Amino acid sequence: MKMKKPVCLIAAALSALLAVPASAARPVGVEGGTTEFTAQGFLPDVEIQVRVPAESKLYINPLSLPVEINGTVENKQIVCETSYIENQSVVPVIVDATVSGAVKEGSDLTLYSVSTQGSTSTAKRAFFYFEMQAVDDPAHVEWAGVYDSAEHIPVKIYARSKKNIVTLDAAGGSACYGAFHLDGDCIPEPRSAWTEADGVDVTIVFTFRPTRKT
């Protein structure tokens, strides 16, 4: 019999404690209330800041001779300096790119729409494509090495664009750099020999759009 009394006392104490907030939550004479929220689109102004280089180096090397660029020796037909853009914004940005090419005046070079590798043509043709990757270190990039129409933009005399080619992290993020270069190939010994007059001017226009933080 002595064992049951403490249990009853504890239960009574708990009931009293639980009853206090319930009675205090609704004072006598006060009815319930209603709260409404009206949602409105919030589109704050976000300043996009991306550093973009003004120019870069590109070489046509038909015979694949050793060419030194930025301390590295390359022996490809198309040798290009690696350039990069840097997102300095407080938000990640989506990058769109538009690429166009123009043969230099006095050159009989033709911009080809597909790779010239394996071609038996003797026309002076060259194939260029633009590649871009989001990286944390633009000094160390693993390029594809092979043209992929889903990822790359061929260089032609009329502009070609690709939306969302990369997404860059916000400033200081793990992939806030967009490294890019040109790659491709050309006919090594065309019937009209290569000269210093041959060349191409390639223009790349970038567009940036903010995206949500991840």
MARROLUM-384319 format. One line per 5 residues: number of its first residue (from 1); for each residue x, y, z of N, C-alpha, C. Coordinates in steps of 0.05 Angstrom, whole numbers, m for minus. Layout:
N
NUM> X:Y:Z:X:Y:Z:X:Y:Z; ...
END
This chain:
214
1> 17:m24:0:0:0:0:17:25:0; 40:24:14:58:47:15:70:53:m12; 73:33:m30:85:36:m55:68:52:m75; 42:53:m72:24:65:m91:22:96:m86; 26:105:m62:22:133:m56:41:152:m72
6> 66:146:m74:84:163:m90:75:165:m119; 66:143:m130:57:143:m158:34:162:m162; 15:162:m144:m8:180:m146:0:209:m144; 19:214:m126:28:242:m123:42:252:m148; 58:235:m160:73:243:m184:53:248:m207
11> 34:232:m210:13:235:m231:m2:261:m227; m8:267:m202:m23:292:m196:m6:316:m203; 20:315:m196:38:337:m202:41:342:m232; 43:320:m248:45:323:m277:20:335:m288; m3:327:m279:m29:338:m288:m30:368:m283
16> m20:376:m260:m21:404:m253:m3:421:m272; 20:410:m277:39:424:m294:29:427:m322; 17:406:m333:7:406:m360:m18:424:m362; m32:427:m341:m57:443:m342:m51:472:m342; m29:481:m331:m23:510:m329:m21:523:m356
21> m4:513:m375:m2:527:m401:m28:526:m416; m43:504:m414:m69:502:m429:m88:524:m420; m90:529:m394:m109:549:m385:m98:577:m391; m72:581:m391:m60:607:m396:m61:614:m426; m62:594:m444:m62:599:m473:m86:613:m482
26> m109:612:m469:m133:625:m478:m146:639:m454; m140:664:m450:m152:679:m427:m182:679:m430; m195:683:m408:m225:683:m408:m235:707:m424; m253:702:m442:m266:723:m458:m252:730:m484; m230:715:m491:m216:721:m516:m221:698:m536
31> m230:705:m560:m235:685:m581:m210:679:m597; m210:658:m614:m187:652:m631:m183:672:m653; m159:673:m665:m153:693:m686:m143:679:m711; m140:695:m733:m131:684:m759:m108:701:m769; m88:688:m780:m65:702:m792:m63:694:m821
36> m59:714:m839:m57:708:m867:m30:719:m877; m18:703:m895:7:712:m908:2:716:m938; 13:737:m949:11:742:m978:39:741:m989; 45:722:m1006:72:719:m1017:76:736:m1042; 99:748:m1045:105:764:m1068:133:757:m1078
41> 137:755:m1104:163:748:m1115:184:768:m1106; 207:757:m1097:229:773:m1088:253:769:m1106; 259:789:m1122:281:787:m1141:301:809:m1136; 319:804:m1117:339:824:m1110:359:829:m1133; 369:854:m1134:389:860:m1154:416:847:m1145
46> 427:831:m1163:452:818:m1157:473:827:m1178; 494:838:m1169:515:847:m1187:532:824:m1196; 533:819:m1222:550:798:m1233:577:809:m1240; 598:797:m1228:625:806:m1233:642:782:m1242; 650:782:m1268:666:760:m1278:690:772:m1293
51> 713:763:m1286:737:773:m1300:741:758:m1326; 744:772:m1348:746:759:m1375:772:770:m1388; 789:752:m1398:813:762:m1412:807:774:m1438; 823:794:m1446:818:809:m1471:827:793:m1496; 848:777:m1493:858:762:m1516:873:738:m1507
56> 879:720:m1526:895:696:m1521:910:688:m1546; 929:670:m1543:946:662:m1565:937:636:m1577; 938:635:m1604:929:611:m1619:948:608:m1643; 958:583:m1647:976:578:m1669:966:555:m1686; 970:558:m1712:965:537:m1732:992:524:m1738
61> 995:498:m1732:1020:485:m1733:1017:460:m1751; 1014:463:m1778:1006:441:m1795:1023:416:m1793; 1049:419:m1790:1067:396:m1790:1072:385:m1761; 1057:395:m1742:1059:386:m1714:1088:388:m1703; 1101:410:m1710:1128:415:m1700:1126:424:m1671
66> 1147:420:m1655:1147:428:m1627:1143:459:m1624; 1124:467:m1609:1118:495:m1604:1117:499:m1574; 1132:519:m1564:1132:525:m1536:1112:547:m1530; 1094:542:m1511:1075:562:m1503:1072:562:m1473; 1077:584:m1461:1076:586:m1432:1094:565:m1418
71> 1117:560:m1429:1136:542:m1417:1130:513:m1422; 1109:507:m1437:1102:479:m1444:1105:474:m1474; 1118:452:m1481:1123:446:m1510:1099:429:m1520; 1087:438:m1541:1065:424:m1554:1073:417:m1582; 1063:394:m1592:1068:386:m1620:1042:378:m1634
76> 1021:394:m1628:996:389:m1641:993:408:m1665; 973:403:m1682:968:421:m1705:956:447:m1696; 939:446:m1676:927:470:m1665:937:474:m1637; 952:494:m1632:964:499:m1606:952:525:m1595; 940:523:m1571:926:546:m1559:934:550:m1530
81> 937:575:m1523:942:582:m1495:917:577:m1479; 919:566:m1455:896:563:m1438:889:590:m1425; 865:598:m1428:855:622:m1416:833:615:m1397; 825:634:m1381:803:628:m1362:788:654:m1354; 763:650:m1347:747:671:m1335:745:664:m1305
86> 740:685:m1289:738:680:m1260:713:693:m1249; 696:677:m1237:672:688:m1224:679:702:m1198; 675:728:m1197:680:743:m1173:654:753:m1159; 632:740:m1167:606:747:m1157:600:732:m1131; 580:741:m1116:573:728:m1091:554:704:m1095
91> 546:700:m1120:528:678:m1127:541:662:m1150; 533:636:m1153:542:621:m1177:531:633:m1202; 544:629:m1225:534:639:m1250:534:617:m1271; 514:618:m1288:512:601:m1312:525:616:m1335; 542:602:m1350:556:615:m1372:546:605:m1399
96> 538:624:m1416:532:618:m1444:554:629:m1461; 561:615:m1483:583:624:m1500:574:624:m1529; 583:645:m1543:578:648:m1572:605:651:m1586; 610:634:m1606:637:633:m1619:634:638:m1649; 651:654:m1659:652:659:m1688:681:662:m1697
101> 686:656:m1723:713:658:m1734:713:674:m1760; 736:686:m1766:739:701:m1791:767:695:m1801; 769:686:m1826:794:681:m1839:808:707:m1845; 834:709:m1839:848:734:m1843:849:741:m1873; 849:767:m1878:850:777:m1905:876:768:m1919
106> 874:758:m1943:898:749:m1957:903:719:m1954; 887:705:m1937:891:677:m1933:870:661:m1950; 878:639:m1961:860:621:m1976:851:598:m1959; 854:600:m1933:846:580:m1914:815:578:m1913; 805:554:m1910:776:549:m1906:771:537:m1879
111> 752:548:m1864:744:537:m1839:726:513:m1844; 736:489:m1836:721:465:m1841:703:459:m1818; 680:445:m1824:660:440:m1803:664:414:m1788; 682:397:m1798:688:372:m1784:718:368:m1784; 727:348:m1768:755:342:m1766:767:335:m1794
116> 791:344:m1799:805:337:m1824:822:312:m1821; 823:301:m1797:840:277:m1793:829:254:m1811; 848:241:m1825:840:219:m1843:831:228:m1870; 829:255:m1874:820:265:m1900:842:263:m1921; 834:258:m1946:853:257:m1968:853:283:m1984
121> 838:303:m1974:836:328:m1988:863:343:m1989; 867:358:m2010:891:374:m2011:884:404:m2009; 859:410:m2003:851:438:m1999:862:447:m1971; 866:473:m1969:876:485:m1945:853:488:m1925; 849:468:m1909:826:468:m1890:836:465:m1862
126> 822:478:m1844:828:476:m1815:802:474:m1799; 803:457:m1779:779:453:m1761:786:462:m1733; 771:480:m1722:775:490:m1695:749:485:m1679; 753:480:m1653:729:479:m1635:737:490:m1608; 717:501:m1595:720:515:m1570:712:496:m1547
131> 728:494:m1527:723:477:m1504:726:493:m1478; 707:489:m1459:708:503:m1434:701:484:m1411; 715:487:m1388:710:471:m1365:711:488:m1340; 693:481:m1321:693:494:m1295:714:479:m1277; 734:494:m1267:756:481:m1252:763:498:m1227
136> 778:485:m1209:787:499:m1186:816:510:m1190; 829:500:m1211:856:509:m1217:860:510:m1247; 859:534:m1260:861:536:m1289:889:529:m1300; 908:525:m1282:935:517:m1291:936:487:m1295; 916:472:m1286:916:443:m1289:888:434:m1298
141> 886:431:m1325:860:423:m1337:864:398:m1353; 846:379:m1350:846:355:m1367:827:359:m1390; 837:366:m1414:821:371:m1437:811:345:m1449; 789:347:m1463:777:323:m1475:795:310:m1496; 808:326:m1512:826:316:m1533:812:306:m1558
146> 786:303:m1557:770:294:m1580:745:312:m1581; 737:320:m1605:714:336:m1609:688:321:m1601; 671:335:m1586:645:324:m1577:625:346:m1583; 606:340:m1602:587:360:m1610:568:368:m1587; 565:351:m1567:548:357:m1545:561:376:m1525
151> 587:377:m1525:602:393:m1505:616:417:m1517; 624:415:m1542:641:435:m1554:627:452:m1576; 639:474:m1583:628:492:m1603:647:494:m1627; 639:485:m1651:656:488:m1674:659:517:m1682; 682:524:m1692:687:552:m1701:681:554:m1731
156> 661:572:m1737:654:576:m1765:652:606:m1770; 647:614:m1795:647:642:m1801:621:655:m1791; 601:639:m1784:577:650:m1772:576:640:m1743; 564:656:m1726:565:651:m1697:550:625:m1690; 562:610:m1672:549:587:m1660:549:590:m1630
161> 526:584:m1617:524:588:m1588:517:562:m1573; 524:562:m1548:516:540:m1531:509:552:m1503; 484:547:m1495:475:556:m1469:485:537:m1447; 490:548:m1424:498:532:m1401:521:514:m1407; 542:526:m1419:565:510:m1425:580:502:m1400
166> 580:519:m1380:589:512:m1353:574:528:m1332; 575:519:m1307:565:535:m1285:588:539:m1266; 593:564:m1259:616:570:m1241:606:576:m1213; 621:565:m1194:615:571:m1166:619:600:m1160; 607:609:m1137:611:637:m1128:640:641:m1122
171> 648:666:m1120:676:674:m1115:687:658:m1091; 711:646:m1095:724:631:m1075:714:602:m1073; 695:594:m1090:685:567:m1090:704:547:m1103; 698:522:m1102:716:501:m1111:719:501:m1141; 700:512:m1156:702:513:m1185:692:540:m1195
176> 706:561:m1187:698:588:m1195:712:598:m1220; 729:581:m1232:743:588:m1257:731:573:m1281; 730:587:m1303:721:574:m1328:745:574:m1348; 760:552:m1348:783:549:m1366:774:543:m1394; 786:555:m1414:778:550:m1441:802:551:m1460
181> 799:538:m1483:819:539:m1504:806:530:m1530; 822:531:m1552:813:521:m1578:830:497:m1585; 818:477:m1597:832:453:m1606:823:448:m1635; 835:427:m1647:826:420:m1674:849:408:m1690; 847:411:m1716:867:399:m1734:866:413:m1762
186> 883:405:m1780:883:417:m1806:897:399:m1826; 894:405:m1852:907:390:m1873:937:397:m1872; 955:378:m1868:983:385:m1863:997:396:m1888; 992:385:m1911:1007:394:m1935:987:398:m1958; 973:420:m1957:954:426:m1979:968:434:m2005
191> 954:433:m2027:966:440:m2053:975:469:m2053; 961:486:m2039:970:514:m2035:984:515:m2007; 1010:517:m2007:1025:513:m1983:1017:534:m1961; 1020:526:m1936:1015:544:m1914:1036:566:m1914; 1027:590:m1908:1045:613:m1906:1038:629:m1881
196> 1054:649:m1875:1049:666:m1852:1025:683:m1855; 1015:685:m1880:991:701:m1885:966:687:m1876; 968:661:m1872:945:645:m1864:939:649:m1834; 914:652:m1828:907:655:m1799:877:659:m1796; 869:658:m1771:840:660:m1764:838:678:m1739
201> 818:695:m1739:811:710:m1716:785:698:m1704; 787:690:m1679:764:677:m1666:754:695:m1644; 728:700:m1643:716:717:m1623:697:700:m1606; 700:703:m1580:683:689:m1561:668:709:m1544; 642:708:m1544:626:726:m1528:613:710:m1505
206> 617:718:m1481:606:705:m1458:581:720:m1447; 561:705:m1438:538:716:m1424:535:702:m1397; 529:717:m1377:527:706:m1350:500:710:m1337; 490:689:m1324:464:690:m1310:467:679:m1282; 457:693:m1262:459:683:m1235:441:658:m1231
211> 450:640:m1214:434:617:m1208:433:614:m1178; 417:596:m1168:413:594:m1139:438:581:m1126; 442:588:m1101:464:576:m1086:458:547:m1080; 480:531:m1080:476:503:m1074:490:496:m1048
END
